[in-house]
Every structure is written in structure tokens, then in C-alpha cells.
Amino acid sequence: MKTIESHPGIPLVNHLSQVAKNCLKIANENTTDFGFDRKIKADLLFICGFYHDSGKATSYFQNYLKNPDKPHNSLKNHSLPSAVFVFYVTQKYLRESGLTKDEKFLLSVICFIVVRRHHGNLGNFNIELGIDHFKEDLEKQFKSIDKEAIQEIIQIGNEKLNISVDWCDFVNWFENDGYSKETRLELIAFYNLNFQKKWESPKKSKAYYLFLWMFGTLLFSDKSDVILAGKFPEIQNLNLNYLTEFREDKGFNKSSTAINNLKNEAYFSVLESLENRFETSKHFYSITLPTGLGKTLTSLGASLKLKELANLKEGKIIIAIPFTSIIDQNYEVYREVFNDPDNSLLLKHHHLAEPSYKESEDAVRDSEESQYLIETWQSSVVVTTFVQLLECLITNNKTKLLKFSALSNSVIILDEVQQIPHPLWEVVRQAFFSIAEHLNCYIILMSATQPLIFKPQEEITELVGNHQHYFSFFNRTKLVNRTKESISLDEFTEVIIEYCLDKPKKDVLIILNTKKTTLETYRNIYNSIDNEENEIFYLTTLITPFERKQIIKKIKSKNKGRRQIIVSTQLVEAGVDISVDTVFRALAPLDSIIQAAGRANRYNEKEEVSEVYLYKIDELEKVTGFIYGADLIKKTENVLKDFDIVEEKEYLKLIQNYFEQVKDLSVYSENNYLKSLLALNFEETGEFQLIEDTKSESIFIGLNKNARMIWKKFLEIKENDGLNMFEKKKAFASIKAEFYDYVININIPFQKEDIGLPLEPDYGFYYINLENQPKPIYNCNSDYTANNEGYIFEGIQILTF
């Protein structure tokens, strides 16, 4: 009997057996049942894994393997014939399962679609069932399969499942319209009755996430066999002892300052609350603390304690953070806690993360394996972005779903959770309810400004006992509301200049809502204030990440002889660990205003209460509504209208009032993503994006010698004809993080096609060489006075666009 292969030199039965084994491991690690017997759940995954490539047994596919460079027609395709066979086996297996007709229908179709699409993305449920156009091809494919060879494989499945499946019976079933037009119509009727009329939202959502879990599990199991060949890393277990020893080594438990005592009190309050209030049925928790009270370590302690209480021995801790800048900052803290661990214990994943997976001091996986292990979250603790997490929960994308099964039995921390846009609250809420129930996840929401995504006390448990006490303790800042009348940008700038001249010792932070007004304000202040006595910084995304890091580093290592004035956009409001005397903030949503206040007197180190001045600026009124949403600005004005001054101890009441109003907005928002999720319209959920794309162009700034060297490497990769597309992508991954340190993105103005540069882009990036140009490194080095007008290239100020 001839050997059937799945890949060159690899017997099909070997690949199928390994994929099925991987599927069963994941099925058994997921301790929930999706509403039916856990053995059935595992067996269905076995069917998908063991038969997902059964269509490769056709003579057409085998010929393709032997002669890949010759022309082949669509008969070599294997996913659809595999799916039809899986549908047949699933129906046979479920016949004596005791499940209802509806349940059998749903599970059979899930298995069919999961296998049909395992090389692509999920399509909408109601259009995935049709195979009428492929009937003739399928008959040819099935007839071309060696009966004895395929039956030998099937026999292994029969013994595992305790059923009797015969290949000849299957072919007869198919040729006699076993999967007929009537079958499809019956399935559509089932869909219309249950998903359009009968079932409630939780049941529909359960079906959606069962789809994602089974699809993601098959994808991961299949690709892991191809890429890792069974060489999975040994994921380390961890417990609270890591953090306990770290805190003791650092002396955090010893009394010192009042603020450190308060940090300790909060930390132990959270652990005690978990001990006293934890129940396995309670999956949602919050940690609400003001800025500067150690939420990073407190939330890590809570997650480690939750793992212990919920008995999540094999589960991961997934820490999701809104911005990559905060990820890099917090990752260093975690790395210190775990004593510079291997990636099997601690992993960082975002779009610029270095694709290098270290298993020990000397062992690093090759680039393909490294990238795969990182992107599928093969670690005990994963530090990642909101984008990576949420776009894995609401999607149809096979690449994003590769890591979906890694969520099982995990503790998920959402840091700065208020950054989730309110129109997405309802779909995010449904997503988290579903994974909490069906993947046995526990979720911790962490913020100083806790949004009302979940109902307090009813749906979510606050872990900080008497958290109001921690807010009332502080008197670091006060909000001075000047928004009852608007002023011009020039008037706003004059107010700041006058303040700076009158208070020459006070460090000042100015936050505006657009890059253009930030640059204009920076110029005016720079030209009006003595540069010998003051360090004046400009900080927006219109300067390269390399420069921003240098600026922040210089701000933090303050020259005590000179006052600092920082002009920035809202990028400083989360994760930038700076502390000034006074903040001037253009009107924004209230949670952003409170975050801005957190940059003043951060450690209670100032002699006086810091003032946070809030202004409404004429030129920014329209664009502020566009950036943040006019409704959020209106809610903020409603909350503030009766206040001239708000002390920090009152911030909590203010923000609670604000989020109660925002909750109403979220409930009544038109939420097409939620509708699509509940209708199993996977293509529409596949359009979900946490951050909407903007029309922009990317510019690589040849800022220094290293930047120019990186650009040269980039061109060498792109222009190397000896590399195919995948090899070029792999080569670029090794320089990607450093490359993007020198990239800025410029939004294309409304009704314009480009930003008007007199040059053509190279491989998607405009290149500007500053070797012979003034270097605009705003107070990064001694050359900062050379140019304070923006990047200049052939007479064009690209920063003014």
C-alpha cells in the first residue's frame, strides 16, 4: 500500500495523529464544557484535528506534493473535502450522544466550518454551508482516494471514538446527496429560528466563542506541528512567592514615608479582600487606586493570588496595557520581580516586540519558532496590548485566533481600562462575560478612573477595601476649572507665559489636543522665555520615538538649576512617569483630565498643592469633539459646570458621576460589532479594530548615523531578489523595533491625496536624510537650539501638516 503524505516526506497519519494529540491536550486543559459534556467537547476537537487534512489523501494533492512547480487545478485543494468528511463523522458520533437536534446541528456545522476554513478566515455562518457548486469536484476527489489507505487511518479514529466509520459508506452517502441542498436548507432554517428569533444573547455568544475556541485550537494544533514539530517550551509555573521575596528584598514592607505606608496598606488590602471575597463563580474584579499607589505590583500580586485561589495551575497571567510605551516600562518591573526570567516565564508581545524567544541563558529559538511562540503567548506571564487582546476576542482572523486557546484558565489584567472607547463597551462586555464563563478566565480591571463597563458590586468585585479612603488621603492637586468661557489659543499661551514669568521655579506641563497647536504653542513659549534659565521641551508623535525617549529621559533626570516647561499632546497622560508643579490642560474628557492631573505632584513631593488649570480654547473646540467625541466633551462640561475648584479628594465622586453618564452613551450606541457577534457574522466582526485606521503616510527620519544604517539594511532586505516574501518579512522582523524608532506618521489632510512631499516613497516609507540638515532634537542634546521649527526638508516643514 502506498504511503499518503501530508507534507513532503511526512506520512499523513503522523501529522493527523500529532494535531489530534495537540487538540486533546488543549481540550483537557480548558476546564469548562461550553454547556455540554466535556468528553463530547474533547472528542469533537479530536475529530477536527484527526481528520482536518483527510482531503490530502486525494491523488490530486499527492501529485501536487511530488510536483509542486507544475500547474495544478483546484482539485488539489483539500480543506473542503476534509470538512465534508468531518461533517459526516461528527453526525455519526453525535447520533447516540443524547443531545438535542439543535445541538447536534450546531456542533456538526461548527466542525464542518472550522475544518473548511483552517487555511483562511471564518466567513459568515449562513453562507459557509453551501457546497452545491463544488459537488462535481468533490465526487472526483473522493473517488481518487485509495480506499484501503484512508480506511487504515479511519480505523484509528474509530477506535478512539468507539464508532464505526467506513470510507465506502461515506462516499455512497455523499453520492446519494447525504450533504444535499435540503441539508443546507435545513441548517439555514435552524439558524434563522435560533439566531434570528429564539435564542437569547448569552446562548448566541456561547456559540460564537465555541466557534473561536475550536477554530483557534485547530489552527494552533496544526501550525504547531509544522513549525515546532512537538518541541513545545516548558512553561513554568509560578506563585506569589516571587513577588513576596521581591518586596522583601526591596524593603517595601518596611515603614518609611506616608505614601509608602499607603502603598503597603493598599497591597495587603487587595490580597486580604481576595482571601475573604473570592468565589469560583466570581470572575470580575477591580482595583481602583489613585495615581502613584503602586497599581502595577498590587495587580500582579492579585493575579498571582487569584491563580492560587482558583486553582489555575497551568493558567497564564495576561497583562494588557493600552500603549506600547507603558508595556516597555512595566515589563522592566516584571522582569526584575521574576529575576530576569526566560520567556517561558515572562513574555512581551506587541507589534514592535523583538522576535527572539529565550528558553535559557544559552538557548534561543530560531526566528520562525521565536515569532510563533511569542505570537501564541507561550509563557506564564504575557505583557501585551489592548489591541492584541481585544482583537483576538472579536475577530474572524486566523492569525489573531492562533493565540485564542491560550486564554483558557488565565487571569487577565486590564491596566488603564478607561482607555477602551465607550462605543465598544457593550461588545467588550459581552466578550469578557463569554470567555469568563467558557474559558474559565478571571478578569481584573485596574484604573484610577474606573469606567462602568460592568455593574459595581453586582457584576464586579472591588478589591481595594474602602477605596474612597485612598483618594481622600491625597491633597496633591486641585483642578481649577476655567472652561465656563472660552479663550483663543493666543490668550491661552499668554496666560502660560505670564504664569511662567511670575513663577520662575515651578515646572509646568501644557497639554493640548492637536499636534499643530502643540507645536505653535511650543514655538511661542520658546521665543518668549529665557532659554538659559529654562529647559523647554516639545513632545508629540510628530517627533520620532527615538527622540521622545531621549526627551522623557532628560525630563526625568531633571537639571535642578533650570525650570522645565513641557509642551505635549495627550501622550503624556498614561505611563509617562513625570511629576511637575503645574499643569495647563485644554478641555478633554474627564478621565483624560484626571490622568493629566496625575502628572503633577505625583509623589506628594511638592511643598504646595499643585494646580491643574483647565481651559476651553476656541481653535480647538471643533477638533476636540472630533478627536474625543462631542458627547464625551458635553458630559465633561455637565459634570464640571457647578465647580470652579475641585480638590483631589473629590476626584473620585467627579469621575463616578462622569462614567454614569458615559454608561448611558455606551448602552445606546449603535453597536454593529455586537450585533454581528450574536448573529455569527464573522466577516463583520473581523472588521473590529480597537484603534481606527487613519489616512496617513509614514516618514523615516535619517536622524543620526544609526538611523541611516538601519535604513540601508531595510533597503538591502527589500531589494534582495534572493529572498522570497516570507524571508524578507523574517529578515525585517530582526530590525523592526529599531526601524520604527525613526518613523513618524503624518495624517493626510481632508480631501487630500498625500502630504505634498516632493519625493516618492520607498516601499511605503518616505525617507528624509537629516545628515546635512539642522537636527530638531528638542532639548535632547546640546544642539537643540539649532532648529525649533520642525523637521525641515527642501523648504517644507512637514510638522505643520
Secondary structure, DSSP 8 states (H G I E B T S, - for coil): ----EEETTEEHHHHHHHHHHHHHHHHHH----TTS-HHHHHHHHHHHHHHTTGGGGSHHHHHHHH-TTS---GGG--HHHHHHHHHHHHHHHHTTS---HHHHHHHHHHHHHHHHTTTS----GGGSS--GGGHHHHHHHHHTS-HHHHHHHHHHHHHHHT----HHHHHHHHHTTTT-HHHHHHHHHHHHHIIIIIS-HHHHHHHHHHHHHHHHHHHHHHHHHHHTTT---------THHHHHHHHHHTTTS--SHHHHHHHHHHHHHHHHHHHH--TT--EEEEE--TTS-HHHHHHHHHHHHHHHTT-TT--EEEEES-HHHHHHHHHHHHHHTTS--TTTEEEESTT-----BSSSS-B--HHHHHHHHHTT-SSEEEEEHHHHHHHHS---HHHHTTGGGGTT-EEEEETGGGS-GGGHHHHHHHHHHHHHHS--EEEEEESS---SS-BTTTBEE-STTHHHHHHH--SEEEEEEEEEEE-HHHHHHHHHHHHHH-TT--EEEE-SSHHHHHHHHHHHHHHS-TTTEEEEEESTTS-HHHHHHHHHHHHS--TTSEEEEEE-GGGSSS----BSEEEEES--HHHHHHHHTTBSTTS-SSS-EEEEEEEEGGGHHHHHHHH-HHHHHHHHHHHTT-SEEEGGGHHHHHHHHHHHHHHHHHHS--HHHHHHHTT-HHHHTT--SS----EEEEEEE-SHHHHHHHHHHHHHHT-TTS-HHHHHHHHHTTHHHHHTTEEEEE--TT-SS---SS--BTTEEEEE-TTS----TTTSTTGGG--S--EETTEEGGG-
